[in-house]
Amino acid sequence: MLGAGVIGLTTAFRLRERGLSVAIWSRDDTLQTTSALAGAIWYPFLAQPRDRVLAWSKATFAELQRLAKQPGTGVHMHPVVEVFDGEPDLWWRDAAPSIERLAAADVPPPHRSAIRVDVPVCEVPVYLPWLREQVRALGVAFVTREVASLDEAFAAADVVVNCTGLGAAALCGDDQLVPVRGQLVVKQRVPLAHAWIDDTTPIPRYLVPRADGIVCGGTAQHGDGSLEPRDEDSRDIVAALTGPFPQLADAAVQKVTVGLRPYRSTVRLERGERPDGGLLVHNYGHGGSGYTMAWGCADEVCALVSAAR
């Protein structure tokens, strides 16, 4: 297994559950990956194709909903309101039960329609260490190692699962992979009745209440690989969200984080070619939907591995 972010950890967990011997090779510790910086609210974003994304997201919703009932996982169900300028395109509705269309009088101005739905939220500072420990408890080995070639991995195993995210651009020569820069402002907790998604502009705006603060997003800067926080982005994010949520104005900024989403025209989840007969499975390019699709994608990886054995 290559990669220790949420996709790699989840896939390793599922493979080990099925009795396979698994080792995770990664240059970075899990808490240094992009996964550690995510808002981690369930919502399909920057991922294609829709039919496969829907299936993976539906399976993940069900698993996270189950985990939300278990103490210590860092997963909980939370209401979110999403606003639209016109008729909502709810192509993902089959994955999330209990979507409620708000009455016209309840739609926040200046928007023309809105929905309310309970979705899973992963408290990243809790969920990611919890998931890592679950993987370790199953006997998965963690190896700190930078991999320059897939041949290195195949020298140690006959099955390699590639969950390297943006790293796959160099590792696989995949020029379809591009970074999509996401900057977040985490503010001090204030009372909020629900999470918020406003996807009516080219720049996504959202609020995710968590135990460690209010995650305020964001940006979606395609092809921008800078990890340096930008004051102008922070000002724009806070200004856009303070309008609908004036209680944010006096909340102190706790931190500003930047992550690079691994975007691809389509998620690459498929078998790769190996002339020596080894099995290669790619599982990367999840855009802004790693937490939203991780468990569904892991199940499909397991199916591909089982079919080949």
N, C-alpha and C positions, 0 to 999 in steps of 0.2 A: 504494500500500500504506500503510495506516494502522496503526501499532503496531510497536515494535521489540523486544518480548519474544520468547520462544522460539517462540510461534505465528507472529508476524509474520516473524521471520527465516527460519524453516523454509519458510513459504509463499512468501516472496520468492525463496528459493533454488530451489524447484521451478519457479516461474513463469519465472525467468530461464533455468534449464536448458532450458526448452522454447522459448527464443528470444524471449520477450517483453521489451520494455524496461520496467524496474522502478525506481521510486524509493520509498524508505521515508520517510514523514513521521512524526515522533514528537516529542512534547514532551520526553520523557526519553531519556537515553542508555540503551542496552541494559543496562548494569551498574547502572542506577538503577531498573530495573523489578522487579516482584514475581518475575519469573523468576530474578533474581540471588540471591534469598533462599531458593530452594526446596531441599528435601532431594533431589529429582530421582532418586528410585528409581522404576523402572517398576512401577506398580501403579494400576489403575483406581480412582479415589476421588472421590466427590462429582461424579459426571457421569452423565447420562442422555441418551437412552434406552439400555438395555443392548445392544440389537442393533447399533446404530450405534457405540456405544463399543467393543464387542468387535471390530468390523471395523477401526476406526481404531487400536485398541491392538495388534491383531495385526500390522498393517502396520508400525507403529512399532517393535514388538519386533524384527521382522526387520531393519529398517534399522539400529537401534542395535546389534544383534548383529553386523552387518557392520562397523559403525564401530569396534566394540570390538577388531577385528583390526588396525586401523590405528593406528600410533603417533601420539601427539600430539593425538588427538581428545578425550581426557578421558573416554572411555566405556570401561567394563569390565564384564564379567559377574561377578556376586557372588551367593553363596548367601544366601537369606533363609529364615528360619523364621517361619511365621505360626501363631498359636495360636488355638484356638476353645474355646468352652464346650460345644459339642455337635457335631453333624454339620456339617462345613464346607460353605458355599455357594460352590462354585468355579465360578460362572457364567462366569468369564473363562478357564477351563482351556484352551479351544481356541487361545488366543492365546499361551500360554506352555508350551512342550514340557517334558517330563521332570519333571513334578510327582511328588514322592515322598510318600506317606502314611507318617508316622512310626508305628512300632510303639508300642503302649500303654506299654511300659516306658520309651520314650524321650520321651514327652510331658512337657514341664516342668509340674510341679504349680503351681497347682491346676487346670490346664486339662485338658480331656477329649479333645482331639484336636489334631493339628498336621500341617502339611505342610512340606516343604522343596523349594525350587525355585531354579534359577539365573535371575536376571533382570538386565537392564541397569541400571547406575547411571551417571549423568552427574555427573562431578566438575565442578560448576557453575563454579568459578573457572577451570577449563581449557576446558570444553566451550563455554560461552557465548561467550567471546572467540574461540575457534577457529571457531565457527559464524559469528560476525559477520565474521571475516576471510575465510571462504569466500564469503560473500555479496558482500563488497566486491571480492574477486578476480574475480567474475563480471561486475563492472561495474555493480552496483546502487548508486545514489546514496543517501546518507543526508542528510536535511534535518531540521534541528531546527526544529520548528514546532508550535505548538498549534493544533488545528483545532476551530473552534466549530461548523462546519456542514459536512455532506457536500457542499454546493454548492461550497465552497472547493476540495475535491478534484476535483470534476467540472469545474471551470473549467480544470484543468490536464491532465486525462486523461479518456478515455471509459470506462475500466474502473477501478473502485475496489474494493479488497478491504479490508474493515473487520475488523482484528484488534486492536481497542482494549481488549479486556478490560472491566474495570469502567468505563472511559471511555465505553463504548457506552450506559450508562444515560442520560447527558446527551446524547450525540451523537445517539442514535436515539430518545430518549424511552422507553427500555425499562425499565419498572418491574418486570420480572421479575428483573432483575439485583440481587443483594445481595452485599455483602462477607461472606466467611467468614474471620474473623481466625485466623491461624496463627502461633503463637510457637514458636521453636526455641531450644534451648540447645546451643551447640557446645562440646564438652569436648575436652580434650587426648586424643590417640590413646592407646588402650590395646589390648592384644591381644583381638580378638574373632573367633570362628570364623565368624560369619555376621551378616548383618543380621537385624532383628527387627521383626515387626509384630504388635501385639495390638489387634485391633479388637473386643474383646468388651465394651467399655464405650462410653458415648456420647462419651467423649474419646479420640481415637486416640493410641495410644502406639507409638512406633517408634524404632529405632536404625539409622542408616546410616553405616557406616565409610567415611571418605573420607581422601584424603591430607592434607587440612588439618585433620582432627580427626574426632570422632564426633558426628554430627548427632543430637540427642535431641529428639524431638517427642512430643506437640505439643498444640495446641488446635484446635478447630473451632467458633468462636464466631460463629454466624449473626447477621448484621445489625450486627456490631460493627466499626466503621471506625477504631478507634484503632490508631495505629502505635507507641504508647509501650509499651515492655516493662514487664511487671508482675512484681514479685518473687514474688507468690504463685503465678503460673503457672509460673515457673521452678522454684520449690520443689516444686510438685506433679509437674512433669515428671521432675525428677531423682529424687524419692522413688519414683515409680512404676517407674522403670527400674533403680534401684539394687537393688531386690529381686531380680529375675531375673539382674542383672549386678552383683554386689557390687564388681567391680574398678573400676566407675565412681566409687565413693565418693571416692577420693583423686585422681581426675583433675581437673585445674584447669579452670575455666570460661574459655574463650577469648573468647566473645562470645555475646550474646543478640540475636536478630533477630526482626522481626515483618513479616509480609507479609499481604496481603489477597487471598484467592482469589476469582476472579470466578465466583460460583455463579449458576446459572439452573436452572429446573426441567428444561429440556432444553438441550443445546448448540445454539446457533444457527449452523448451517452450511447456508446456503441462498441462493438469489438473492433480492434485494430488488427492489422496484418503483421504477422511475424513469420518470416521464412523458416525459422528453426523449429516451428511448431509450438512455441510457448504461447500462452493466452494473454493478450493485452486487452484491457477494458478501459476505455476513456470515460471519465465522469467529471466534466468541467464546463465552464462557460455559462454559469447560472445567473450572471448579471446581478440584479438586486434581489434575487429570490432564493438565496442559499438556505436560509432558515425555513422558507416557505415550501421548499421542495425536497429537503435533504432525506427524509425518511422514504418518500416515494421513489426517489432516485436510487437509494441504497437497495431497496427491494428489487428494482430492475437489474442492478448490477449482480445481485445474488442469482437472479434467474439466468442471466447470461453466463455466469460462471458455472452454474449447475448444468446448464444445457450442453456445455462444452466438455464436461468431465465424464 
